Amino acid sequence: MATKEAQEKVQRALAKLTERQRKLLMWKYVEGYTHAEIAQRLGITEQSAWQSLHRAREAFKQAYEALDEDEATKTRGRKVKKG
């Protein structure tokens, strides 16, 4: 998969998440915040930040994999033209 296609796929998967899930993932993986910093920003315990990030990662994984399934379904549904 080309880099641009991969980036677009990540963006589509992120769009399927809640705003809070997107924020958590961006703070952790783009901004580089620690779990403690995320907890402080949200006013929650560090353990809750860990749990929330875990759930956000799982939601992203499911959304990303669903895109793979959608693409596979579309590919199987196409008719191949013979030359």
N, C-alpha and C positions, 0 to 999 in steps of 0.2 A: 504494500500500500504506500503510495506516495505521501510525503510529509504533509502536503496541503490537505489531502484527503483525510489523513489521520487526525489532523487538527480540527477539521470540520466535523468529523465523527465525534471527537471529544466534546466539541461545543454542543452538538445535538444531544449527547448524553447528559451533559450538564444542564441543558435547558429543561430536561425532564425532572430534575430534582427540585426540592423546595428551595426557597430563598435562603433559609437557614443552612441547609445542607451545602448549597453552593458557597456561602460565606465561610463555613467551617473548612471546606476543602481548599478554598483560595487562601485563607489565612495560614493554613498549615503548609501547603505545598507551593504556593506562589510567593506569599509574603514571608514564609519561614518562621511563623510564630511558634512558640513552644506550647505545650498543652497548658502550662500554667498561665501563659499570656492570654490564650484563648479563654480559659476559665475566668480570668479577671475581666476581660472585655464583656463576657456574657453574664457575669455575676453568678457563676455556678462553681461548684467544686471542681478540682482538677480531675477527679474520678469521673464526674459527669461529662467533662470535656472529652475524656478518653472514650467514653461510651458513645457520645454523640458523634465523634469522628468515626468511630467504628461503623455506626449505622449509616453515616453519610457515604463512607467508602463502599459499603455493601449495596446501598441504593445506586451509587454510580456504576458499580460492577454489573448490577442487574440491568440498568438502563443501557449500558454499553453492549452487553451481550444480546439484549433484545434488538438492538440495531443490526447486529450480525445475523440474527434469525430473520429479521425483516428483509435484509439484503439477499439472504439465501433463498427465501421464499420467492422473491421477485425474480431471481436468476432462474430458478426452476420453472417458473411460470412463463418465461420467454420462449418463443418458438425460434428455433435455429433455422436460418435461411440456408438452403443448399445452393451451392454455387454455380 
